[in-house]
Amino acid sequence: MEPKHIILGLMEAVVWYFFIYYLLVTIKKPDRNLWIASAVLLALFYLGFVLCPWVRHTPAWQGL
């Protein structure tokens, strides 16, 4: 396994961890600004989706 794949896998795990953490903190604290929280969650979700190896190795993604 290449070191690049290991690093990308670790980055993906960290991004998904922060996504779940931020989601749970946002649900727990009702005084949060939902516009900012939704933007942060959307960015984290998109980043986690892009880092996923299943997505990166599809022919459609390779053609972009």
ZIZI-V839913 format. One record per pair of residues at least 4 apart in sequence whose C-alpha atoms are under 6 Angstrom apart, sorted by the first residue. I is the first residue (numbers start at 1). J is the second residue. D is the distance in Angstrom with one decimal. If there is no record, write none. Layout:
BEGIN
i = [I	I]
j = [J	J]
d = [D	D]
END
This chain:
BEGIN
i = [5	12	12	15	16	18	19	22	34	38	41	56]
j = [9	48	51	48	48	22	44	26	38	42	45	61]
d = [6.0	5.5	5.5	5.7	6.0	5.8	5.7	6.0	5.8	5.9	6.0	5.9]
END
